Amino acid sequence: MRGEVSATARAGGGPAPLQKTMAEINVVALPGLPEIVRGDELGVLIANAVTKTIRTVNIGDIFIVAQKIVSKAEGAVVKLDEVTPSPAAEEWAAAHQKDPRVVEVIFRESRRIVRMERGIIIAETRHGFVCANAGVDASNVPAGFVTLLPPDPDASAERLRDALIGAFGRSVATIVSDSFGRPWREGVVNVALGVAGLRPLVDYRGCLDPFGRRLESTVMAIADELASAAELVMRKTAGTPVAIVRGAVEWVGEGTGRMLVRDASRDLFR
């Protein structure tokens, strides 16, 4: 991805004019990972896959890791035969031709049901994410099982980052990503659930555009944009749940995925 972009390194402080820089961001999928199971040292397996591809790791490289393999490694997987549906789950499932056990798991993973209509459940998870089915997913796992979102995606990202820094001796960043739908837009995009070693938001407020106009509300979700770019090479069915982004070192820093969750007091749609 190449082009002239406007960028600022402002991380607080006073207004600054936008500076034009030439930027090139490279995104590559990482092949060679085995099927992940509970208890796997995911950071070690990713490092081994990098070594097998004879790739170098540079300071500031960002590893985008699909939530699904993080959940598998951490044991955030539910066997449906062990789930007893509640009457509410049974009723909803019968009305919409769904598996009541899956519906029950969705209810359990939800802090708040946002909308239930036409067989679709939009829920707020315990993390504060608003997404379909509270992140419960039956894809890329054996029949009879579903995965849950990691209980603490930021902690997951931090553990992966520590393992990769230990393996390569270079400071890198990590993003745990998942695909979410978007209100008023068709299709899903990858977003960042957990972040380590990266500023997930870049604040342009107070900066001046090329016409001297002061920006009032522009805060870019850099972590989400990087996660979305990575999905273009990871793909859903290619068996490559990790990608490496190079060229985004200007956004390396301190931050968490939690910073991307809008506070309820600022939510216009509740």
C-alpha positions in Angstrom: 0.0 0.0 0.0 1.8 3.1 -1.2 1.0 6.7 -1.4 1.4 10.2 -0.1 -0.3 10.6 3.3 -0.8 13.3 5.8 0.5 12.4 9.2 1.3 13.8 12.6 3.2 12.5 15.5 1.2 14.5 18.0 0.4 12.4 21.1 -1.0 15.3 23.1 0.2 18.8 23.2 -0.8 21.8 21.1 -2.0 22.1 17.5 0.3 21.3 14.7 0.1 21.5 11.0 -0.2 18.2 9.1 3.0 17.1 7.5 3.1 15.3 4.2 5.3 12.2 4.1 5.7 9.4 1.7 4.5 6.1 3.3 4.7 2.5 2.2 3.0 -0.2 4.3 3.6 -3.8 3.5 1.2 -6.5 4.7 2.1 -10.2 4.4 0.3 -13.3 5.5 2.3 -15.8 7.6 2.0 -19.4 6.5 3.0 -22.5 8.3 1.0 -22.5 11.5 -0.4 -25.8 12.7 -4.0 -26.3 13.8 -4.1 -24.6 17.2 -5.4 -26.4 20.3 -5.9 -25.5 23.9 -2.6 -25.0 25.8 -0.5 -24.2 22.7 2.1 -21.6 23.2 0.8 -19.4 20.4 3.7 -16.9 20.5 6.2 -19.7 20.2 4.3 -21.2 17.2 4.1 -17.8 15.5 7.9 -17.3 16.0 8.6 -20.7 14.6 6.5 -20.0 11.5 8.4 -16.8 11.0 11.7 -18.6 11.2 10.6 -21.3 8.8 9.7 -18.7 6.2 13.2 -17.2 6.6 11.6 -13.8 7.2 13.4 -11.1 9.2 11.6 -9.2 12.0 12.2 -5.5 12.2 11.6 -3.1 15.1 8.1 -1.8 14.8 6.7 -4.8 12.9 3.0 -5.4 13.9 1.7 -8.9 14.2 -2.1 -9.2 13.5 -3.4 -12.4 15.0 -6.9 -13.7 14.4 -9.0 -14.0 17.5 -10.0 -17.5 16.6 -6.6 -19.0 17.2 -6.1 -17.0 20.4 -9.4 -18.4 21.7 -8.4 -21.9 20.7 -5.0 -21.6 22.5 -6.6 -20.1 25.6 -9.4 -22.7 25.8 -12.2 -20.2 25.0 -14.1 -23.0 23.3 -17.5 -24.5 24.3 -18.7 -28.1 23.6 -22.3 -27.7 22.8 -23.3 -31.1 24.2 -22.4 -29.7 27.6 -24.8 -26.7 27.3 -28.3 -26.8 28.7 -30.4 -24.2 27.0 -32.6 -21.9 29.1 -36.3 -21.6 28.3 -35.6 -18.1 26.7 -33.0 -19.7 24.5 -35.3 -22.6 23.5 -38.1 -20.2 22.6 -35.9 -17.9 20.5 -34.2 -20.9 18.8 -37.6 -22.5 17.9 -38.9 -19.3 16.5 -35.9 -18.7 14.2 -34.7 -22.2 13.4 -31.5 -21.9 15.5 -29.6 -24.2 17.7 -30.8 -23.5 21.3 -27.5 -24.4 22.7 -25.7 -21.8 20.6 -28.3 -19.2 21.6 -27.8 -20.0 25.2 -24.0 -19.5 24.9 -24.7 -16.1 23.2 -26.9 -15.1 26.1 -24.3 -16.1 28.6 -21.6 -14.1 26.8 -23.8 -11.0 26.7 -23.7 -8.1 29.1 -26.7 -6.6 27.2 -28.9 -7.6 24.3 -29.0 -4.6 21.9 -31.4 -6.1 19.4 -33.0 -9.5 18.6 -34.9 -9.5 15.4 -35.2 -11.6 12.2 -33.1 -14.4 13.7 -30.2 -12.0 14.4 -28.8 -11.2 17.8 -26.8 -8.1 18.4 -25.3 -8.0 21.8 -22.8 -6.1 24.0 -20.2 -8.4 25.4 -18.6 -8.2 28.8 -15.7 -6.4 27.1 -18.0 -3.7 25.8 -17.9 -4.8 22.2 -21.2 -4.6 20.3 -21.3 -7.3 17.7 -23.4 -10.1 16.3 -23.9 -13.1 18.6 -21.7 -11.6 21.3 -18.7 -13.0 19.3 -19.8 -16.6 19.6 -18.8 -18.3 16.4 -19.0 -21.9 15.0 -16.7 -21.3 12.0 -13.2 -22.8 11.8 -13.9 -25.3 14.6 -15.2 -28.9 14.5 -18.9 -29.5 14.5 -20.4 -29.4 17.9 -18.2 -26.6 19.2 -18.2 -22.8 19.2 -15.5 -20.3 20.2 -15.9 -17.4 22.5 -13.9 -14.1 22.4 -10.8 -14.2 24.6 -11.7 -13.0 28.2 -9.1 -10.2 28.1 -7.9 -9.5 24.5 -5.4 -6.8 25.7 -3.8 -9.3 28.0 -3.7 -11.9 25.1 -2.0 -9.3 22.9 0.5 -8.4 25.6 1.4 -12.1 26.1 1.9 -12.6 22.4 4.0 -9.4 22.2 6.2 -10.6 25.1 6.8 -14.0 23.4 7.7 -12.4 20.1 10.0 -9.9 21.6 11.7 -12.7 23.5 12.0 -14.8 20.4 13.4 -12.0 18.1 15.0 -9.5 20.5 13.2 -6.6 18.7 10.3 -4.5 19.9 7.2 -5.4 18.0 3.5 -4.7 18.4 0.5 -7.1 18.4 -3.2 -6.8 17.5 -5.8 -9.5 18.2 -8.4 -9.0 15.5 -11.9 -10.2 14.7 -14.4 -9.5 12.0 -17.4 -7.3 13.0 -20.3 -6.0 11.1 -21.0 -2.2 10.9 -24.3 -0.3 11.3 -25.6 1.0 8.0 -22.9 -0.8 5.9 -22.9 -4.2 4.2 -20.1 -6.6 4.9 -17.8 -7.2 7.8 -14.3 -5.8 8.4 -11.5 -6.8 10.7 -11.2 -4.7 13.9 -8.8 -4.7 16.8 -10.0 -6.4 20.0 -6.7 -6.4 21.8 -3.6 -4.2 21.3 -0.1 -4.2 22.7 2.8 -1.9 21.8 0.7 0.3 19.5 -1.2 3.6 19.8 -4.7 2.5 18.6 -5.9 6.0 18.0 -4.2 8.9 16.3 -5.7 12.3 17.3 -5.7 14.9 14.6 -7.8 17.4 16.5 -6.3 20.8 16.6 -4.1 20.1 13.6 -4.4 22.3 10.5 -5.4 20.9 7.1 -3.6 22.1 3.9 -6.1 25.0 3.7 -5.4 26.2 7.3 -8.6 24.9 8.7 -8.4 23.5 12.2 -9.6 19.9 12.5 -12.3 19.5 15.2 -13.2 15.9 15.5 -10.8 13.6 13.5 -9.5 10.7 15.6 -8.4 7.8 13.4 -8.7 4.2 14.6 -5.3 3.2 13.4 -5.5 -0.3 15.0 -8.8 -1.1 13.3 -7.4 0.1 10.0 -4.3 -2.1 10.3 -6.4 -5.1 11.3 -8.7 -4.5 8.3 -5.7 -4.2 5.9 -4.3 -7.5 7.3 -7.5 -9.4 6.6 -7.0 -8.8 2.9 -4.0 -11.2 3.0 -5.1 -13.4 5.9 -8.5 -14.3 4.4 -11.2 -16.3 6.2 -10.6 -19.7 4.5 -6.9 -19.6 3.6 -5.6 -21.1 6.8 -3.3 -18.1 7.5 -4.6 -16.5 10.7 -1.6 -14.3 11.2 -0.2 -11.4 9.2 2.8 -9.0 9.6 2.5 -5.3 8.9 5.7 -3.4 8.2 6.0 0.3 7.7 3.7 1.5 10.5 6.4 2.2 13.0 5.2 5.8 13.5 2.2 4.4 15.4 4.2 2.2 17.7 3.7 3.2 21.4 1.6 2.5 24.4 -2.1 1.7 24.1 -4.8 -0.9 24.5 -7.8 -2.2 22.5 -10.0 -1.0 25.3 -9.3 2.6 24.2 -11.3 1.8 21.0 -14.5 1.1 22.9 -16.7 4.2 23.1 -17.9 5.1 26.6 -21.6 4.8 27.1 -21.8 8.5 28.1 -20.7 9.4 24.5 -22.9 6.9 22.7 -25.7 8.6 20.8 -27.5 5.4 20.0 -28.3 3.9 23.4 
